[in-house]
Amino acid sequence: MPTTSRRFLRRAGLAPAALALALLAACVDPAAGPTASTQPLPKSGENVYVATMDSGIEIPALPVDKIPETHRRQVVAYETDQPAGTIIINPKTKLLYYVLGNNKAIRYGIAVGKAGFEWSGEAIVADKKPWPRWIPPKEMIARKPELAKFDEVGQPGGPTNPLGARAIYLTSGGRDYGYRIHGTPEWQSIGRNASSGCIRMINQDVLDLYSRVKGGEKVIVLTASGEMPKGLYIPKPVAPKAAAKPKAEVVVPAGAVPALKVLPTPSFATGTAPTPAVAPATPAPAASTATPSATAPATTAPACKVPLVNGTCPPGN
């Protein structure tokens, strides 16, 4: 303890016991660091995903056994040269770290951007709101026209709102690119590439992180491979898929006879022709030219015993 501090304590008339306590307190280095939140830390093995009420809205309990242990809120060892209070996001492992200092951090499971929506770089916490209203970006409306109803007024905060119970708004270089750290009712998406670039958290977890950030904290989003970013990378907006044009319908005028399809030459290998697409009209019966079988007996008239009358044999002969 500096000499000037000891002189101050003596001048203040502190008793020896009080002086000893003051000296002991001055030597304690808080584990949370000078700028990290002093909110209680999660205890080992504690179930933090119980049901709770927040602003009159119920946040349901979650089945802890269905949340991977690696993605549950917990204090972990984490070596970094970043100051306490910094938020570090690793898209590769789908984890968010709130730096406590002294190589400790609170680790939360998250969901990150889908392929084509990943971003990286540094940002700061510019704002935060409870049960925020969600206004979908124009690019998202272009991909999902059914969201146009929320274009101007947005979707009010509530249990089905995509931003969940809390939203932490990020800016980079003073510009808002639309990225948020927010809760989600789709807690099963945690640990996946599922969003349009925002960082999703379980509602119980975003409530905890929200209580720790005060504003102005540095946020570092690592690259997709988990490395420190060398600058700000913002992906280009993903264009909506063009709808397939319907095939033009062929209209046959009334009374018109569709042209028959020309069939290919019959196969000599099989002696058959392909089945025609349009059945031909039934041809008129043709005169039979079949030759009697060589083995069929020939039919002959019986011999007449008298001369023929008018070319026929008289009766009785």
Protein Blocks (a to p, Z undefined) as FASTA:
>chain_A
ZZklmmmmmmnopafklmmmmmmmmmpccfkbjmbcfbdcddehiafkbccdeehiacdd
ddfklpcfklgccddddddfbdehiacddfknopacddebjhiacddddddddehiaccd
ddddfbdcehiaddddfklmmmmmmlmmmmmnopaddfklmnlmbdcdddeehiaehiac
dddfklmlgoiafbgoiacddfklmmmmmmmpgghpacddddfkopacfbdcdddddddd
ddddddddddddehiacdddddddddfklopacddfbdcddddddddfbdcdfklccddd
dddfbdceehiacehZZ
